[in-house]
Amino acid sequence: MIPVVALVGRPNVGKSTLFNRLTRTRDALVADFPGLTRDRKYGRAEWEGHEFIVIDTGGIDGTEEGVETRMAGQSLVAIEEADIVLFMVDGRAGMMAADKGIARHLRSREKTTVIVANKTDGIDADSAVGDFYSLGMGEIVPIAASHGRGINSLLEQILPPLVSDGWPVAEMDNEDEFALWPDDDDVEAPAREEDEAPFEPQTLPIKLAIVGRPNVGKS
């Protein structure tokens, strides 16, 4: 059985950036614009020669309506599918009401959960994550997903408990042009992390949905 890791959190905390890092792809859309990820996205990742599945999800902020409610529902399904949940928060912005709501839900599901504080480059990480300890969910792992900082430490913490004789050996291309993550000690912290690229809607593929009541000629 391949372990499953779900990335959940409120919008724009860097879930898709971390997904791309772990899977060595750019499959997840990344921009400084909430709501880009609408459905669950699955990818294969590797650690110490073993595969695991990563699920990227849309953000949850507690005020969802319409389509956004469906997006939040996708996140809740991912939580149920996961062996471990990475609850991502924004270390630079600090704790929000939505973070507290997500934490309450995760505690009610009794899922193994690790809080991951993203965007901690260029700031005092210890001070930045302090408020999140009030959520009562254990230790907090600071990272900077866009620069790859802290990723090794994160995986070393979350994955060993899932290791078993049945965990499949990975078959991944070590020459992938998109670097997975650098060694933490080899990365210099910039003055400020630019976590997301500028959003350019004109570059996104157009998706057209035809909807209506039965027998009006949709097909």
N, C-alpha and C positions, 0 to 999 in steps of 0.2 A: 504494500500500500504506500503510495506516494503522499507525503505530508502536504497539507494545504494551509497556506498562510494568507489571511485576508487583510487588506489595508482599508481601514475605515476612519472616518473623521469628518469634520465639517468641511465646507467647500474651501478650496484654495490653500490647503495646508501642505501640499506637495506629495499627495498620494501617487499621482501619475508619474511624477519625477522619480520617486523611489521605485515604482513598478518598472520603469524603463531601465534604471540602474541594475536592478536585480535580474531582469530578463535579457540584458544586453541588447535591447531593441529600442526603437523609438515608436513603438506601436501605439502607446497611449498619447493622446493629445495633451500638450502642455502649454499653458498660457496663463497670464495674470487675469483670468476671467472665469468667474464661477459657473459651474453647470456644464462644462465641456464633456465630462464623462457621464453618460446617461445609463448605460447598461453595465452589467458585470463584464469585465474583460479578464481572460485567463491567459497566463503565460507560464512557460517552464523556466526554472532557474536552477542554479547549481551551487553547492557548497561542499568543499572537501571531497569532490568526486561523486557526490550524490545529488539526485534531482529532487526538487520540490516544486509545488504549484503555487503561483502567486495570483491573487484575485485583486484587481483594481476596481474600485467602486466610486459611484457618485457621492457628492458631499451631502451631509445631513445638517440642517441648521434649525430644525424645529418649527419652521414657518412654511413648510411645503404646501403647495396647492397644485392641483392639476397634474401636469407632466412631472413636476418636481416631486410630487408624492410618490409617483411610480419609481423615480430615481432613488428615493430614500428606501422604498420597498426592496429594490435590488440590493442595496447595502445590507439590509436585514437578512435577506436570503444568504448572502455571502458569509455573514457571521455564523449562520447555522451550518454551512458547508465546511467551515474552517476547523483545523486542529488547533490553530493558535491565531489570535487576532492582534494585529499591530494597530493600536489606537493612536493615530497621528494627530498631533497638536502643533500649533504655531508658537514656537518658543519666543519669537520676536514680538508677536501681537499679545501674548499672554492668554490667560484663561478666559473663555467666553461662556455665556449661558448654555450655548449648544454643546460645549464640551461636557458640562455637568450632566445634561440630559443623556448624551451618548454613554457616559460612564454609568449612569443608573441602569440603562438598558443592558449593558454588558455584564454588570454585576448580577442582574436578574437571570441572565442566561447561563451563568456560571461557566463561562468560557475562559480558557487560559488566555490572558490578555497582558500585553506589554505596552506601556505608554511610550511613544517615540516622539520626542520634541524636535521638530525640524526647524531649519532656518536659524541655527545657533552660531553661525560663523560671525566673527566680528563683534560679538557681545559676550558678556560674562554668562556662560552656560549655566553655572550653578545657580546664579541669581534668577536667570530666565525661567528655569524649570521649577523653582521653589513653590509657586502657587499650586502647581499640579499635584503635589503630594497630598493636598487636601482631598483629592478624589479617592484616596484610600485604596489605590491599586498597585502598591508596591513601588519598586525602583523605576526610575525614568531614564531612558537612554537618549542622550542628545546626539543629533546628527545634522549634517548639512547635505541633503540628498543631491542637490545640483552639483556639488563639488566632490561627492563621494566620501566625505569625511564621516567617520563613525560607523560606516556600513559593516566593516569587518567585526568590530566590537559587538554590534547589534546581532549579527548572525551567530557569533560565538556564544552569545547569551541565550538565544531563543531556540536554536536548532539541535544542540546535543541531546536534550531530553527526548527528541523525536526519533533519534537514531535507533535503528533496529537492524537485525540481520536481513530483514526483508526490504529494506530501503533500497530502491534500484540505483545502480551506478549510472551516472550521467554520461551522455554522449553529446558533448557540446564542442563547438569549434573554438579552440583557444586563440585563433587568429582573428576573431571577430573584430571588425573595425571600430565598433563602439565599445570603449573600455568599460568593464564592469564597475570597478572602483579602485582607486589607488590605495596604497598603504597609508594609513592614517598619519604616520610620522613624516611622510614625504610631502604633505600638502600644507601650504602656507595659508593661513586664514586671511581672506581679503578684508578690506575695511568694511564692506557691506556685501551681503550675499544677494546676488541677482538670481532669485530662485526660478523665475518664470520668464519666458521669452515674450516679446510684444505680441499681442493677439492680432492676427490679420485674417479676418473672416473671409476675405475674398480668396484665400488660398485653400479653404476647406472644400471638400467635395459636396455637391448639392444632393440632398436626399429629399425625395418627393413622396408624400403619402397621399393616397386617394381614399377618402373615408365618406361614409354616408350610411343611411338606413338601407335595409335589404331591398333589392330589386329596383335600384335607381340607375343602374348601368355602370357601376364601378369597374367591373371586369371588362 
